[in-house]
Amino acid sequence: MADQLDEETLAFAHRMFDLARSGLTEELAAQVDAGLPVNLTNDSGDTLLILAAYHAHPDTVAALVERGADVNRVNDRGQTALGAGVFRQSREIVTTLLAAGADPTVGGQSAIATATFFDLPEMLTLLRGTSS
């Protein structure tokens, strides 16, 4: 698909992914509100939500969720935003995504598998819905 897009469009898309990575919530939310697809995906299958979660930006994650981001979207490596939030050990991101219906078992590298592999008991507790 990338070969079908002109340089200006590609540059714009890259900038939107950079906004997600940098946690520039207001600017990214304004772009989504203006028509940017909330589930825009890069060439690795990463969505804006996955990138915001991986780079530990809970406000950006919340803004994208509020705008209808698919919380169970899986990238090309089998990872989800929830798995990224678990990996970063962000209680706020994990809680936001679970409240929005994220499934901890989705993906080849699911959130539960990530928490188990990296021995993150607090994250496993959150994912399993039990109190610590």
C-alpha positions in Angstrom: 0.0 0.0 0.0 2.8 2.4 0.8 3.9 2.5 -2.8 0.4 3.8 -3.7 0.7 6.8 -1.4 2.4 10.0 -2.4 5.3 11.4 -0.3 3.1 14.1 1.3 0.6 11.6 2.5 3.3 9.2 3.8 4.9 12.1 5.7 1.6 13.0 7.3 1.0 9.4 8.4 4.5 9.2 9.8 3.9 12.4 11.7 0.6 11.0 13.2 2.5 7.9 14.4 5.1 10.2 15.9 2.4 12.1 17.8 1.2 8.8 19.3 4.8 7.8 20.2 5.4 11.2 21.8 2.2 11.4 23.7 1.0 14.6 22.0 -2.5 13.8 22.9 -4.3 17.1 22.1 -2.8 17.3 18.6 -3.5 13.6 17.8 -7.0 13.8 19.2 -7.7 16.9 17.1 -6.5 15.0 14.0 -8.8 12.0 14.8 -11.7 14.4 15.4 -11.0 16.0 12.0 -11.2 12.6 10.2 -7.9 10.7 10.7 -8.8 7.0 11.1 -8.5 6.2 14.8 -7.2 2.7 13.8 -4.6 3.9 11.3 -2.0 1.2 11.0 1.7 1.5 10.0 3.6 -1.0 7.9 4.3 -3.2 11.0 0.6 -3.4 11.9 1.0 -1.0 14.8 -2.0 1.2 15.5 -1.8 4.6 17.1 -3.1 3.0 20.2 -0.4 0.3 20.3 2.3 3.0 19.8 0.8 5.2 22.6 0.6 2.2 25.0 4.1 1.0 24.1 5.6 4.5 24.7 3.6 4.7 28.0 1.3 7.6 27.3 -1.9 6.9 29.3 -3.6 10.2 28.3 -3.1 9.4 24.7 -4.4 5.9 25.2 -7.5 7.2 26.9 -8.1 9.8 24.2 -7.8 7.1 21.4 -10.1 4.7 23.3 -12.7 7.5 23.8 -12.6 8.0 20.0 -13.3 4.3 19.3 -9.8 2.8 18.9 -9.9 -1.0 18.5 -8.5 -2.2 21.8 -8.0 -5.8 20.6 -6.2 -5.0 17.3 -3.1 -7.2 16.9 0.0 -6.0 15.1 2.2 -8.1 12.8 4.1 -9.5 15.7 1.0 -10.7 17.6 1.1 -7.8 20.1 -1.8 -5.6 21.3 -2.0 -2.3 23.1 -2.8 -4.2 26.3 0.3 -6.3 26.0 2.3 -3.1 25.4 0.8 -1.5 28.5 1.6 -4.6 30.5 5.2 -4.7 29.2 5.6 -1.0 30.3 4.0 -1.9 33.6 1.5 1.0 33.3 -1.3 0.3 35.7 -3.2 3.3 34.2 -3.0 2.1 30.6 -3.8 -1.5 31.5 -6.8 -0.4 33.6 -8.1 1.9 30.8 -7.8 -0.8 28.2 -9.4 -3.5 30.3 -12.3 -1.1 31.1 -12.7 -0.6 27.3 -13.0 -4.3 26.7 -9.5 -5.3 25.9 -9.0 -9.1 26.0 -5.9 -10.2 27.8 -5.7 -13.5 25.8 -5.7 -11.9 22.3 -2.7 -12.1 20.2 0.2 -14.5 19.7 2.0 -12.5 22.4 -1.0 -11.8 24.6 -1.0 -9.6 27.6 -1.1 -12.6 29.9 1.8 -14.2 28.1 3.8 -11.0 28.3 3.1 -10.6 32.1 4.0 -14.3 32.6 7.2 -14.2 30.5 8.5 -11.0 32.2 7.3 -12.1 35.7 5.0 -9.2 36.3 2.7 -10.4 39.1 1.0 -7.0 39.6 0.1 -7.0 35.9 -1.1 -10.6 36.1 -3.3 -9.6 39.0 -4.8 -6.7 37.0 -5.4 -8.9 33.9 -7.1 -11.6 35.9 -9.4 -9.1 37.6 -8.3 -10.0 41.2 -7.2 -7.6 43.8 -3.7 -7.5 45.1 
